[in-house]
Amino acid sequence: MLGTCLLHCRSPAVSVPVTNRRRRIHSSQGRKLVFSLMEGGGLNENFGFLSRKPYVPPEWASHLSPIPSHVFSLGHFPTPVHKWNLPNLPKNTEVWLKRDDLTGMQLSGNKVRKLEFLMADAIQHGADCIITIGGIQSNHCRATAVAAKYLNLDCYLILRTSKTLVDKDPGLTGNLLVERLVGAHVELVSKEEYSKTGSVVLTNLLKERLLSEGRRPYVIPVGGSNSLGTWGYIEAVREIQQQIQRGPGIIGFDDIVVACGSGGTIAGLSLGSWLSDLKAKVHAFSVCDSPDYFYDYVQGLLDGLQAGVSSRNIVSIQDWKSCIWLAKGHG
């Protein structure tokens, strides 16, 4: 049997050349409208970008509850799947890459799929601003800030940093530059306070403050990883299935390998694979916290969808250090 493994690329791995293409469109009144398409490959020619539409789940997930009512189009989907020609692979083994680092220039990475559902819910609830939390260079926080800007919502970010830097200007490096360019409000918290207080309490304190000022905040958890955000990767499984059906004779994938930082991606992938005909075993490597923590957290996300399955039965979670150990030839 051919062993086929799909590796999921979460974050940007390469810089994409920017081309400035201009397209002239004639309106019914004879006026000429010029659009500048700034992303390679003409991806923004899709007029559904930033549209909000009713959501219809895959048939195999239609029994889950609650089902989102709407979804925003924030990413460029489907993302490519291509073979990775690694040397010295075991016989009858292939490795393929699912390039979710190519979901878009500003919103790249796996966070976009979750935000498509979370931002739609925020709009539905009449929010005028978004709150989320993460590390000082959080990709999720950057993606949330950009998505909020696209949708004319203010964004408030609570960013975790060292005690020595908490009272200083965080600067304009990396994701901070993007966040500040799109006008996000940045508040810093020390790692010690974050550990002592917790992300839920910190975001709720900011929510209460904004409510007292007459704002209508919507809170998105760390990594966008709640039961609603899980739908982003349930939907990704449907996308993978469709790509297999249209692909170059691939029967399917035996395994899916992915990093785990907050739990939502592996919850959606493992549940979707288990419910659908994909039936690939999901292997996750935790980059923070313990496997036991993530088994419990993912279980909470599954229970929030009334999935009726144990996380330990549908996903294998290991500490990332075990991956390094094996790579060095110790296993």
LUMZALO-829010 format. One record per residue (C-alpha): x, y, z; residue in three letters. Coordinates in steps of 0.5 Angstrom, whole numbers, plus 500, padded with zeros to 3 digits. Layout:
<nodes>
XYZAla...
</nodes>
This chain:
<nodes>
500500500Met502507498Leu503511505Gly501518503Thr502524508Cys500531508Leu504536511Leu500543513His503549512Cys501554517Arg505560516Ser508564511Pro514560508Ala516564502Val515572500Ser511572494Val513577488Pro508583488Val505585481Thr502591479Asn497589474Arg491594472Arg485592469Arg480597465Arg473595466Ile467599462His461600466Ser454601463Ser454608463Gln461608459Gly465610465Arg472607465Lys474604472Leu481602473Val482597479Phe490595481Ser490588482Leu496588487Met497580488Glu501575484Gly496571479Gly491575479Gly487572486Leu484579487Asn480578481Glu475574485Asn469579486Phe467574492Gly473577496Phe470580503Leu463578502Ser459575507Arg454569505Lys450564508Pro454558510Tyr452551508Val456545512Pro458539508Pro453534509Glu457529513Trp458535518Ala450537518Ser449534525His454538529Leu451544533Ser451549533Pro452550525Ile454557523Pro449562520Ser454566515His461566513Val466571510Phe470570504Ser477573507Leu482568504Gly484566497His482558497Phe483553495Pro490553497Thr495549493Pro497542495Val503539491His508534492Lys514535496Trp520531493Asn524529499Leu530525499Pro531518502Asn524517504Leu521510506Pro519506500Lys512507497Asn512513501Thr510520499Glu509527502Val505532500Trp504540502Leu497543504Lys500550503Arg495554507Asp501559508Asp498562501Leu492564504Thr493571502Gly499576503Met496580509Gln492574512Leu496569510Ser497562515Gly491558518Asn488563522Lys484566516Val480560516Arg477561523Lys477568522Leu472567516Glu467564521Phe469569527Leu468575524Met462573521Ala459572528Asp462579530Ala458582525Ile452579526Gln452581533His453588532Gly460589534Ala464595532Asp470593535Cys474586536Ile479584542Ile484578542Thr490576545Ile497573544Gly504573544Gly508580542Ile509577535Gln502573534Ser500571527Asn493571529His493578532Cys496580526Arg491577522Ala485579526Thr488586526Ala488586518Val481582518Ala478588522Ala481593518Lys478590512Tyr471590515Leu471597518Asn472595525Leu477597531Asp481592533Cys484592540Tyr490587541Leu493584548Ile500582547Leu504578552Arg512580552Thr517580557Ser517584564Lys522589562Thr519591556Leu512591558Val512599559Asp516601553Lys514602546Asp514595542Pro517598536Gly515597529Leu518590528Thr515584524Gly507583526Asn507589530Leu509593524Leu503591520Val498591526Glu500599527Arg499600520Leu492598520Val491602526Gly490596532Ala490599539His496595542Val496594550Glu502590553Leu502585559Val508581562Ser508574561Lys508573569Glu501577569Glu499573563Tyr500566567Ser497569573Lys491572570Thr489568564Gly487570557Ser480569558Val480574564Val484579561Leu480580555Thr474580559Asn477586563Leu478590557Leu471588554Lys468591560Glu472597560Arg470598552Leu462596554Leu463602559Ser465607554Glu459605550Gly463600545Arg460594542Arg466589543Pro467582540Tyr472577544Val476572540Ile480567544Pro487566543Val489563536Gly481564534Gly481557537Ser473556540Asn468551537Ser466556532Leu473557529Gly473550529Thr469550523Trp474553519Gly478547519Tyr472542518Ile471546512Glu478545510Ala477538510Val472539505Arg477543500Glu482537501Ile477532499Gln475536493Gln482537491Gln483529491Ile477528487Gln480533481Arg487531483Gly492527479Pro490520481Gly491521488Ile487516492Ile487519499Gly492521504Phe494516510Asp496521515Asp496529516Ile501532520Val500539523Val503544528Ala499545534Cys499552538Gly492553540Ser488547538Gly483550533Gly486547527Thr487540530Ile480540532Ala477542525Gly482537521Leu481531526Ser474532526Leu473533519Gly477527517Ser474523522Trp467525519Leu468525512Ser471520507Asp478523508Leu479518514Lys487520515Ala490520521Lys491527524Val498528528His499534532Ala506537535Phe504542540Ser509548540Val507550547Cys503546553Asp503539554Ser499534549Pro495532555Asp493540556Tyr491540548Phe487533549Tyr483536554Asp482543550Tyr480540544Val475535547Gln472542550Gly471544542Leu469538540Leu463538546Asp462545544Gly459542537Leu456536540Gln461531536Ala460525540Gly467523540Val473523544Ser479527542Ser484522544Arg481517539Asn481522533Ile488525533Val495524536Ser498529540Ile506529541Gln510534544Asp515538539Trp521536542Lys519529541Ser520530533Cys527533534Ile529527538Trp527523532Leu530527527Ala536527531Lys536519530Gly534517537His528514535Gly
</nodes>
